[in-house]
Amino acid sequence: MQSVKGISMENTFGDESGSEQRALLIKSKLLVSEEEVLKDMLDRTAEFLQIDRMGRVYLKHQDEMRKVDAAAVYLLGISLAKDAGLAKTDMADADEIGAAIRTKKEVAAARLHDLVVQGRIESPERGKFRIILARASETLSDVKKNLKGDCTNGI
């Protein structure tokens, strides 16, 4: 059984009713709704992108972002556009991403490879890439940390 700061997590409340108390305590302190998680991610995402009614993604602060971060944010944007019913796919190729982040296809392909190696995006089809949503929060934190200058006005 695991321990936290030397305290065993094995049924610290004794009997079966203690297990129920433990479960309730954990839930009361840590349980969050999917809606709350999504709202938090969308608030954080809105710092870096916008999506129009056609599902096109517009990056904010792009000049202050590293190309690898801009590529990840763009892929997050197209994933959200698809989820919102504004785009047909949550994937893009190096040509599209290169154009979106204002760089050559070869540079975009290299940055996409970096993101695949880091486990932040995947390539489910040859030449197509999409964000791994389970890593989106971590990716957004890194993007914010890596911005050049203070362009987000204290966010």
mmCIF file of the C-alpha atoms, coordinates in Angstrom:
data_MODEL
# 
_entry.id   MODEL 
# 
loop_
_atom_site.group_PDB 
_atom_site.id 
_atom_site.type_symbol 
_atom_site.label_atom_id 
_atom_site.label_alt_id 
_atom_site.label_comp_id 
_atom_site.label_asym_id 
_atom_site.label_entity_id 
_atom_site.label_seq_id 
_atom_site.pdbx_PDB_ins_code 
_atom_site.Cartn_x 
_atom_site.Cartn_y 
_atom_site.Cartn_z 
_atom_site.occupancy 
_atom_site.B_iso_or_equiv 
_atom_site.pdbx_formal_charge 
_atom_site.auth_seq_id 
_atom_site.auth_comp_id 
_atom_site.auth_asym_id 
_atom_site.auth_atom_id 
_atom_site.pdbx_PDB_model_num 
ATOM 1   C CA . MET A 1 1   ? 0.000   0.000  0.000   1.00 0.00 ? 1   MET A CA 1 
ATOM 2   C CA . GLN A 1 2   ? 1.225   3.521  -0.759  1.00 0.00 ? 2   GLN A CA 1 
ATOM 3   C CA . SER A 1 3   ? 2.125   5.994  1.930   1.00 0.00 ? 3   SER A CA 1 
ATOM 4   C CA . VAL A 1 4   ? 1.940   9.755  2.051   1.00 0.00 ? 4   VAL A CA 1 
ATOM 5   C CA . LYS A 1 5   ? 4.670   11.414 4.139   1.00 0.00 ? 5   LYS A CA 1 
ATOM 6   C CA . GLY A 1 6   ? 5.210   8.136  5.927   1.00 0.00 ? 6   GLY A CA 1 
ATOM 7   C CA . ILE A 1 7   ? 1.517   7.588  6.703   1.00 0.00 ? 7   ILE A CA 1 
ATOM 8   C CA . SER A 1 8   ? 0.087   4.370  5.310   1.00 0.00 ? 8   SER A CA 1 
ATOM 9   C CA . MET A 1 9   ? -2.964  4.907  3.093   1.00 0.00 ? 9   MET A CA 1 
ATOM 10  C CA . GLU A 1 10  ? -4.213  1.432  3.954   1.00 0.00 ? 10  GLU A CA 1 
ATOM 11  C CA . ASN A 1 11  ? -7.600  1.772  5.639   1.00 0.00 ? 11  ASN A CA 1 
ATOM 12  C CA . THR A 1 12  ? -6.540  4.478  8.086   1.00 0.00 ? 12  THR A CA 1 
ATOM 13  C CA . PHE A 1 13  ? -10.128 4.667  9.332   1.00 0.00 ? 13  PHE A CA 1 
ATOM 14  C CA . GLY A 1 14  ? -10.321 1.058  10.500  1.00 0.00 ? 14  GLY A CA 1 
ATOM 15  C CA . ASP A 1 15  ? -13.445 -0.852 9.492   1.00 0.00 ? 15  ASP A CA 1 
ATOM 16  C CA . GLU A 1 16  ? -15.666 -0.816 6.402   1.00 0.00 ? 16  GLU A CA 1 
ATOM 17  C CA . SER A 1 17  ? -17.549 2.310  7.503   1.00 0.00 ? 17  SER A CA 1 
ATOM 18  C CA . GLY A 1 18  ? -14.141 3.922  7.887   1.00 0.00 ? 18  GLY A CA 1 
ATOM 19  C CA . SER A 1 19  ? -13.431 3.110  4.246   1.00 0.00 ? 19  SER A CA 1 
ATOM 20  C CA . GLU A 1 20  ? -16.668 4.839  3.299   1.00 0.00 ? 20  GLU A CA 1 
ATOM 21  C CA . GLN A 1 21  ? -15.671 7.885  5.370   1.00 0.00 ? 21  GLN A CA 1 
ATOM 22  C CA . ARG A 1 22  ? -12.280 7.899  3.683   1.00 0.00 ? 22  ARG A CA 1 
ATOM 23  C CA . ALA A 1 23  ? -13.917 7.736  0.235   1.00 0.00 ? 23  ALA A CA 1 
ATOM 24  C CA . LEU A 1 24  ? -16.250 10.626 1.122   1.00 0.00 ? 24  LEU A CA 1 
ATOM 25  C CA . LEU A 1 25  ? -13.357 12.700 2.425   1.00 0.00 ? 25  LEU A CA 1 
ATOM 26  C CA . ILE A 1 26  ? -11.344 12.129 -0.755  1.00 0.00 ? 26  ILE A CA 1 
ATOM 27  C CA . LYS A 1 27  ? -14.323 13.031 -2.922  1.00 0.00 ? 27  LYS A CA 1 
ATOM 28  C CA . SER A 1 28  ? -15.132 16.152 -0.914  1.00 0.00 ? 28  SER A CA 1 
ATOM 29  C CA . LYS A 1 29  ? -11.589 17.467 -1.274  1.00 0.00 ? 29  LYS A CA 1 
ATOM 30  C CA . LEU A 1 30  ? -10.608 16.326 -4.774  1.00 0.00 ? 30  LEU A CA 1 
ATOM 31  C CA . LEU A 1 31  ? -13.622 15.512 -6.929  1.00 0.00 ? 31  LEU A CA 1 
ATOM 32  C CA . VAL A 1 32  ? -14.172 17.947 -9.787  1.00 0.00 ? 32  VAL A CA 1 
ATOM 33  C CA . SER A 1 33  ? -16.727 17.910 -12.573 1.00 0.00 ? 33  SER A CA 1 
ATOM 34  C CA . GLU A 1 34  ? -15.735 17.449 -16.201 1.00 0.00 ? 34  GLU A CA 1 
ATOM 35  C CA . GLU A 1 35  ? -17.426 20.790 -16.913 1.00 0.00 ? 35  GLU A CA 1 
ATOM 36  C CA . GLU A 1 36  ? -15.178 22.589 -14.398 1.00 0.00 ? 36  GLU A CA 1 
ATOM 37  C CA . VAL A 1 37  ? -12.065 21.026 -15.936 1.00 0.00 ? 37  VAL A CA 1 
ATOM 38  C CA . LEU A 1 38  ? -13.194 22.001 -19.443 1.00 0.00 ? 38  LEU A CA 1 
ATOM 39  C CA . LYS A 1 39  ? -14.028 25.577 -18.393 1.00 0.00 ? 39  LYS A CA 1 
ATOM 40  C CA . ASP A 1 40  ? -10.586 25.952 -16.814 1.00 0.00 ? 40  ASP A CA 1 
ATOM 41  C CA . MET A 1 41  ? -8.848  24.631 -19.929 1.00 0.00 ? 41  MET A CA 1 
ATOM 42  C CA . LEU A 1 42  ? -10.919 26.897 -22.187 1.00 0.00 ? 42  LEU A CA 1 
ATOM 43  C CA . ASP A 1 43  ? -10.100 29.945 -20.054 1.00 0.00 ? 43  ASP A CA 1 
ATOM 44  C CA . ARG A 1 44  ? -6.412  29.111 -20.321 1.00 0.00 ? 44  ARG A CA 1 
ATOM 45  C CA . THR A 1 45  ? -6.681  28.340 -24.036 1.00 0.00 ? 45  THR A CA 1 
ATOM 46  C CA . ALA A 1 46  ? -8.429  31.655 -24.767 1.00 0.00 ? 46  ALA A CA 1 
ATOM 47  C CA . GLU A 1 47  ? -5.216  33.403 -23.705 1.00 0.00 ? 47  GLU A CA 1 
ATOM 48  C CA . PHE A 1 48  ? -3.518  31.983 -26.800 1.00 0.00 ? 48  PHE A CA 1 
ATOM 49  C CA . LEU A 1 49  ? -6.071  31.497 -29.575 1.00 0.00 ? 49  LEU A CA 1 
ATOM 50  C CA . GLN A 1 50  ? -9.421  32.327 -31.096 1.00 0.00 ? 50  GLN A CA 1 
ATOM 51  C CA . ILE A 1 51  ? -11.649 30.312 -33.446 1.00 0.00 ? 51  ILE A CA 1 
ATOM 52  C CA . ASP A 1 52  ? -13.995 31.808 -36.022 1.00 0.00 ? 52  ASP A CA 1 
ATOM 53  C CA . ARG A 1 53  ? -17.356 30.418 -37.225 1.00 0.00 ? 53  ARG A CA 1 
ATOM 54  C CA . MET A 1 54  ? -15.603 28.599 -40.081 1.00 0.00 ? 54  MET A CA 1 
ATOM 55  C CA . GLY A 1 55  ? -13.389 26.715 -37.621 1.00 0.00 ? 55  GLY A CA 1 
ATOM 56  C CA . ARG A 1 56  ? -10.241 28.670 -38.501 1.00 0.00 ? 56  ARG A CA 1 
ATOM 57  C CA . VAL A 1 57  ? -7.780  29.062 -35.647 1.00 0.00 ? 57  VAL A CA 1 
ATOM 58  C CA . TYR A 1 58  ? -6.069  32.398 -34.971 1.00 0.00 ? 58  TYR A CA 1 
ATOM 59  C CA . LEU A 1 59  ? -3.077  32.420 -32.653 1.00 0.00 ? 59  LEU A CA 1 
ATOM 60  C CA . LYS A 1 60  ? -2.580  35.288 -30.225 1.00 0.00 ? 60  LYS A CA 1 
ATOM 61  C CA . HIS A 1 61  ? 0.941   36.345 -29.213 1.00 0.00 ? 61  HIS A CA 1 
ATOM 62  C CA . GLN A 1 62  ? 2.368   34.261 -32.037 1.00 0.00 ? 62  GLN A CA 1 
ATOM 63  C CA . ASP A 1 63  ? 5.433   36.477 -32.404 1.00 0.00 ? 63  ASP A CA 1 
ATOM 64  C CA . GLU A 1 64  ? 6.286   35.831 -28.757 1.00 0.00 ? 64  GLU A CA 1 
ATOM 65  C CA . MET A 1 65  ? 5.841   32.039 -29.010 1.00 0.00 ? 65  MET A CA 1 
ATOM 66  C CA . ARG A 1 66  ? 8.427   29.463 -29.898 1.00 0.00 ? 66  ARG A CA 1 
ATOM 67  C CA . LYS A 1 67  ? 7.457   27.648 -33.112 1.00 0.00 ? 67  LYS A CA 1 
ATOM 68  C CA . VAL A 1 68  ? 7.034   24.361 -31.236 1.00 0.00 ? 68  VAL A CA 1 
ATOM 69  C CA . ASP A 1 69  ? 4.599   26.017 -28.826 1.00 0.00 ? 69  ASP A CA 1 
ATOM 70  C CA . ALA A 1 70  ? 2.693   27.727 -31.644 1.00 0.00 ? 70  ALA A CA 1 
ATOM 71  C CA . ALA A 1 71  ? 2.288   24.363 -33.395 1.00 0.00 ? 71  ALA A CA 1 
ATOM 72  C CA . ALA A 1 72  ? 0.909   22.752 -30.234 1.00 0.00 ? 72  ALA A CA 1 
ATOM 73  C CA . VAL A 1 73  ? -1.511  25.628 -29.599 1.00 0.00 ? 73  VAL A CA 1 
ATOM 74  C CA . TYR A 1 74  ? -2.684  25.510 -33.210 1.00 0.00 ? 74  TYR A CA 1 
ATOM 75  C CA . LEU A 1 75  ? -3.385  21.779 -32.937 1.00 0.00 ? 75  LEU A CA 1 
ATOM 76  C CA . LEU A 1 76  ? -5.276  22.381 -29.685 1.00 0.00 ? 76  LEU A CA 1 
ATOM 77  C CA . GLY A 1 77  ? -7.323  25.014 -31.488 1.00 0.00 ? 77  GLY A CA 1 
ATOM 78  C CA . ILE A 1 78  ? -8.319  22.759 -34.364 1.00 0.00 ? 78  ILE A CA 1 
ATOM 79  C CA . SER A 1 79  ? -9.214  20.009 -31.903 1.00 0.00 ? 79  SER A CA 1 
ATOM 80  C CA . LEU A 1 80  ? -11.513 22.398 -30.031 1.00 0.00 ? 80  LEU A CA 1 
ATOM 81  C CA . ALA A 1 81  ? -12.946 23.677 -33.326 1.00 0.00 ? 81  ALA A CA 1 
ATOM 82  C CA . LYS A 1 82  ? -13.887 20.103 -34.236 1.00 0.00 ? 82  LYS A CA 1 
ATOM 83  C CA . ASP A 1 83  ? -15.394 19.489 -30.785 1.00 0.00 ? 83  ASP A CA 1 
ATOM 84  C CA . ALA A 1 84  ? -17.454 22.673 -31.222 1.00 0.00 ? 84  ALA A CA 1 
ATOM 85  C CA . GLY A 1 85  ? -18.763 21.422 -34.571 1.00 0.00 ? 85  GLY A CA 1 
ATOM 86  C CA . LEU A 1 86  ? -16.912 24.142 -36.492 1.00 0.00 ? 86  LEU A CA 1 
ATOM 87  C CA . ALA A 1 87  ? -14.353 21.912 -38.254 1.00 0.00 ? 87  ALA A CA 1 
ATOM 88  C CA . LYS A 1 88  ? -14.479 18.468 -39.848 1.00 0.00 ? 88  LYS A CA 1 
ATOM 89  C CA . THR A 1 89  ? -11.200 17.175 -38.464 1.00 0.00 ? 89  THR A CA 1 
ATOM 90  C CA . ASP A 1 90  ? -8.924  17.575 -35.465 1.00 0.00 ? 90  ASP A CA 1 
ATOM 91  C CA . MET A 1 91  ? -5.824  16.808 -37.532 1.00 0.00 ? 91  MET A CA 1 
ATOM 92  C CA . ALA A 1 92  ? -3.514  18.912 -39.687 1.00 0.00 ? 92  ALA A CA 1 
ATOM 93  C CA . ASP A 1 93  ? -0.433  18.291 -41.806 1.00 0.00 ? 93  ASP A CA 1 
ATOM 94  C CA . ALA A 1 94  ? 2.918   20.080 -41.767 1.00 0.00 ? 94  ALA A CA 1 
ATOM 95  C CA . ASP A 1 95  ? 1.907   22.350 -44.682 1.00 0.00 ? 95  ASP A CA 1 
ATOM 96  C CA . GLU A 1 96  ? -1.166  23.653 -42.860 1.00 0.00 ? 96  GLU A CA 1 
ATOM 97  C CA . ILE A 1 97  ? 0.643   24.023 -39.550 1.00 0.00 ? 97  ILE A CA 1 
ATOM 98  C CA . GLY A 1 98  ? 3.609   25.733 -41.223 1.00 0.00 ? 98  GLY A CA 1 
ATOM 99  C CA . ALA A 1 99  ? 1.283   28.274 -42.810 1.00 0.00 ? 99  ALA A CA 1 
ATOM 100 C CA . ALA A 1 100 ? -0.562  28.805 -39.518 1.00 0.00 ? 100 ALA A CA 1 
ATOM 101 C CA . ILE A 1 101 ? 2.619   29.409 -37.515 1.00 0.00 ? 101 ILE A CA 1 
ATOM 102 C CA . ARG A 1 102 ? 4.308   31.373 -40.327 1.00 0.00 ? 102 ARG A CA 1 
ATOM 103 C CA . THR A 1 103 ? 7.226   29.088 -41.025 1.00 0.00 ? 103 THR A CA 1 
ATOM 104 C CA . LYS A 1 104 ? 8.450   26.699 -43.706 1.00 0.00 ? 104 LYS A CA 1 
ATOM 105 C CA . LYS A 1 105 ? 6.959   23.233 -43.957 1.00 0.00 ? 105 LYS A CA 1 
ATOM 106 C CA . GLU A 1 106 ? 10.339  21.690 -43.057 1.00 0.00 ? 106 GLU A CA 1 
ATOM 107 C CA . VAL A 1 107 ? 10.620  23.741 -39.874 1.00 0.00 ? 107 VAL A CA 1 
ATOM 108 C CA . ALA A 1 108 ? 7.036   22.874 -38.964 1.00 0.00 ? 108 ALA A CA 1 
ATOM 109 C CA . ALA A 1 109 ? 7.736   19.173 -39.600 1.00 0.00 ? 109 ALA A CA 1 
ATOM 110 C CA . ALA A 1 110 ? 10.772  19.300 -37.294 1.00 0.00 ? 110 ALA A CA 1 
ATOM 111 C CA . ARG A 1 111 ? 8.776   20.991 -34.509 1.00 0.00 ? 111 ARG A CA 1 
ATOM 112 C CA . LEU A 1 112 ? 5.954   18.474 -34.944 1.00 0.00 ? 112 LEU A CA 1 
ATOM 113 C CA . HIS A 1 113 ? 8.487   15.665 -34.603 1.00 0.00 ? 113 HIS A CA 1 
ATOM 114 C CA . ASP A 1 114 ? 9.686   17.278 -31.352 1.00 0.00 ? 114 ASP A CA 1 
ATOM 115 C CA . LEU A 1 115 ? 6.098   17.335 -30.045 1.00 0.00 ? 115 LEU A CA 1 
ATOM 116 C CA . VAL A 1 116 ? 5.540   13.681 -30.988 1.00 0.00 ? 116 VAL A CA 1 
ATOM 117 C CA . VAL A 1 117 ? 8.744   12.695 -29.148 1.00 0.00 ? 117 VAL A CA 1 
ATOM 118 C CA . GLN A 1 118 ? 7.569   14.666 -26.091 1.00 0.00 ? 118 GLN A CA 1 
ATOM 119 C CA . GLY A 1 119 ? 4.235   12.827 -26.191 1.00 0.00 ? 119 GLY A CA 1 
ATOM 120 C CA . ARG A 1 120 ? 2.233   16.041 -26.629 1.00 0.00 ? 120 ARG A CA 1 
ATOM 121 C CA . ILE A 1 121 ? 0.832   15.236 -30.055 1.00 0.00 ? 121 ILE A CA 1 
ATOM 122 C CA . GLU A 1 122 ? 0.291   12.075 -32.065 1.00 0.00 ? 122 GLU A CA 1 
ATOM 123 C CA . SER A 1 123 ? 0.317   11.107 -35.711 1.00 0.00 ? 123 SER A CA 1 
ATOM 124 C CA . PRO A 1 124 ? -2.605  8.704  -36.206 1.00 0.00 ? 124 PRO A CA 1 
ATOM 125 C CA . GLU A 1 125 ? -2.178  8.875  -39.997 1.00 0.00 ? 125 GLU A CA 1 
ATOM 126 C CA . ARG A 1 126 ? 0.998   9.341  -41.998 1.00 0.00 ? 126 ARG A CA 1 
ATOM 127 C CA . GLY A 1 127 ? 1.688   13.069 -42.265 1.00 0.00 ? 127 GLY A CA 1 
ATOM 128 C CA . LYS A 1 128 ? -1.255  14.100 -40.045 1.00 0.00 ? 128 LYS A CA 1 
ATOM 129 C CA . PHE A 1 129 ? -0.976  15.333 -36.477 1.00 0.00 ? 129 PHE A CA 1 
ATOM 130 C CA . ARG A 1 130 ? -3.335  16.019 -33.572 1.00 0.00 ? 130 ARG A CA 1 
ATOM 131 C CA . ILE A 1 131 ? -3.012  17.168 -29.984 1.00 0.00 ? 131 ILE A CA 1 
ATOM 132 C CA . ILE A 1 132 ? -3.177  14.704 -27.105 1.00 0.00 ? 132 ILE A CA 1 
ATOM 133 C CA . LEU A 1 133 ? -5.847  16.396 -24.997 1.00 0.00 ? 133 LEU A CA 1 
ATOM 134 C CA . ALA A 1 134 ? -4.707  14.670 -21.804 1.00 0.00 ? 134 ALA A CA 1 
ATOM 135 C CA . ARG A 1 135 ? -1.486  16.706 -22.083 1.00 0.00 ? 135 ARG A CA 1 
ATOM 136 C CA . ALA A 1 136 ? -3.146  20.014 -23.068 1.00 0.00 ? 136 ALA A CA 1 
ATOM 137 C CA . SER A 1 137 ? -2.968  21.573 -19.602 1.00 0.00 ? 137 SER A CA 1 
ATOM 138 C CA . GLU A 1 138 ? 0.726   20.821 -19.310 1.00 0.00 ? 138 GLU A CA 1 
ATOM 139 C CA . THR A 1 139 ? 1.277   22.137 -22.835 1.00 0.00 ? 139 THR A CA 1 
ATOM 140 C CA . LEU A 1 140 ? -0.529  25.398 -22.059 1.00 0.00 ? 140 LEU A CA 1 
ATOM 141 C CA . SER A 1 141 ? 1.562   25.848 -18.904 1.00 0.00 ? 141 SER A CA 1 
ATOM 142 C CA . ASP A 1 142 ? 4.736   25.407 -20.921 1.00 0.00 ? 142 ASP A CA 1 
ATOM 143 C CA . VAL A 1 143 ? 3.559   27.817 -23.614 1.00 0.00 ? 143 VAL A CA 1 
ATOM 144 C CA . LYS A 1 144 ? 2.867   30.500 -21.006 1.00 0.00 ? 144 LYS A CA 1 
ATOM 145 C CA . LYS A 1 145 ? 6.214   29.880 -19.306 1.00 0.00 ? 145 LYS A CA 1 
ATOM 146 C CA . ASN A 1 146 ? 8.099   30.097 -22.602 1.00 0.00 ? 146 ASN A CA 1 
ATOM 147 C CA . LEU A 1 147 ? 6.513   33.303 -23.937 1.00 0.00 ? 147 LEU A CA 1 
ATOM 148 C CA . LYS A 1 148 ? 9.041   35.979 -24.808 1.00 0.00 ? 148 LYS A CA 1 
ATOM 149 C CA . GLY A 1 149 ? 8.259   39.141 -22.869 1.00 0.00 ? 149 GLY A CA 1 
ATOM 150 C CA . ASP A 1 150 ? 5.102   39.890 -20.893 1.00 0.00 ? 150 ASP A CA 1 
ATOM 151 C CA . CYS A 1 151 ? 2.544   39.871 -23.693 1.00 0.00 ? 151 CYS A CA 1 
ATOM 152 C CA . THR A 1 152 ? -0.375  38.308 -21.811 1.00 0.00 ? 152 THR A CA 1 
ATOM 153 C CA . ASN A 1 153 ? -0.967  41.268 -19.469 1.00 0.00 ? 153 ASN A CA 1 
ATOM 154 C CA . GLY A 1 154 ? -0.653  39.432 -16.195 1.00 0.00 ? 154 GLY A CA 1 
ATOM 155 C CA . ILE A 1 155 ? -2.600  36.310 -17.088 1.00 0.00 ? 155 ILE A CA 1 
# 
